[in-house]
Amino acid sequence: MYRISLSDAERTQLLHVAQTHTHPVICRHVLAIYLLSLGQSRHAVTTQLNIHRHTLRAYVKSYLADGLSGLMTLHYAPRVGALEAHRTQIIDELEQDPPATVKEAQHRIAALTGIQRCETQVRLFLKKTNFGGAK
């Protein structure tokens, strides 16, 4: 179906990226192409990397179309929480009168935005925004 013929230099580059890249999904993309270039069967690669054959096909198409840069592109957007849309409003309100506890911040955020979140999620949101007022 699809054959990947690479030079030794290209294989070395793929192996280096697969071993050193910080994102595990990109490492898997690159490793799949590397293993195919060594002559392993599609079935062996999908089994070894625990991916579906259609996923492998998508990796190959991406590599054939755009080369290594195609493999190093993630095709999904990070999830953004509902509180992020109100970030500046929440921080401005809490900076005017800092809450003493996370529970108080939780209630004030719910009253301000109408969004209910558990204490853990409020604590993570406050930490992510570098707001140090609530304990």
C-alpha positions in Angstrom: 0.0 0.0 0.0 2.6 2.6 1.0 6.3 2.2 1.2 8.7 4.5 2.9 12.3 4.5 1.7 14.6 6.7 3.7 18.3 7.3 3.6 20.4 6.5 6.6 20.7 10.1 7.5 16.9 10.5 7.4 16.5 7.4 9.6 19.0 8.7 12.1 17.2 12.0 12.2 13.8 10.3 12.8 15.3 8.1 15.6 16.9 11.1 17.3 13.5 13.0 17.2 11.6 9.9 18.4 14.0 9.5 21.4 14.4 13.2 22.4 11.2 15.0 21.6 9.3 16.1 24.8 5.8 15.4 23.5 5.0 11.7 23.6 2.4 11.9 20.8 5.0 13.4 18.4 7.5 10.7 19.5 4.9 8.0 18.6 4.3 9.7 15.2 8.0 9.7 14.3 8.7 6.3 15.7 5.9 4.8 13.5 7.5 6.2 10.4 10.9 5.1 11.6 9.8 1.5 12.2 8.1 1.4 8.7 11.3 2.7 7.1 13.1 -0.3 8.7 10.8 -2.6 6.8 8.5 -3.7 9.6 5.0 -4.6 8.5 2.1 -2.2 9.2 0.6 -4.8 11.5 3.8 -5.1 13.5 4.0 -1.3 13.9 0.4 -0.9 14.9 0.7 -3.7 17.4 4.0 -2.4 18.9 2.8 1.2 19.2 -0.8 0.2 20.2 -2.4 2.3 17.5 -5.1 1.6 14.9 -4.2 1.0 11.3 -6.1 4.1 10.2 -4.0 6.1 12.7 -0.8 4.7 11.1 -2.2 5.6 7.7 -2.8 9.2 8.8 0.8 9.4 10.1 2.1 8.1 6.8 0.0 10.5 4.7 1.2 13.4 6.9 4.8 12.4 6.5 4.5 11.9 2.7 2.8 15.3 2.3 4.9 17.5 4.7 7.9 15.4 5.8 9.1 15.6 9.4 7.3 18.9 10.1 4.0 17.2 9.2 4.7 14.6 11.9 5.6 17.2 14.5 2.3 19.0 14.1 -0.5 18.2 16.6 -3.9 18.4 15.0 -6.0 19.1 18.0 -6.6 22.2 20.1 -6.1 22.2 23.9 -9.2 22.2 26.0 -10.1 25.6 27.5 -12.1 25.7 30.7 -15.3 27.8 31.0 -13.7 30.0 33.6 -11.1 31.2 31.0 -13.7 33.3 29.2 -14.2 35.2 32.5 -10.6 35.3 33.6 -10.0 39.0 33.7 -13.3 39.7 35.3 -12.7 37.1 38.0 -9.2 38.2 38.8 -10.2 41.9 38.9 -13.0 41.1 41.3 -10.8 38.9 43.6 -7.9 41.4 43.6 -10.2 44.2 44.9 -11.2 42.1 47.9 -9.1 38.9 48.1 -10.9 35.8 49.4 -9.6 34.2 52.6 -10.3 30.7 51.4 -10.8 28.7 48.2 -14.4 28.0 49.3 -15.1 31.8 49.5 -13.5 32.2 46.1 -15.6 29.4 44.8 -18.8 31.1 45.9 -17.8 34.5 44.6 -16.8 33.1 41.2 -20.2 31.3 41.0 -22.1 34.5 41.9 -20.0 36.5 39.4 -20.1 34.2 36.5 -22.9 31.6 37.2 -20.3 28.8 36.7 -20.2 26.3 39.5 -16.8 24.5 40.0 -15.6 22.3 42.9 -12.9 23.7 45.2 -10.2 21.7 43.5 -11.0 23.2 40.1 -11.2 26.7 41.6 -7.8 26.2 43.3 -6.2 25.0 40.0 -7.7 28.0 38.1 -6.4 30.4 40.7 -3.0 28.8 40.7 -2.9 28.8 36.9 -3.7 32.6 36.9 -1.0 33.2 39.5 -3.5 34.5 42.0 -2.2 33.9 45.5 -5.0 35.3 47.6 -7.0 32.3 48.7 -5.8 29.5 50.9 
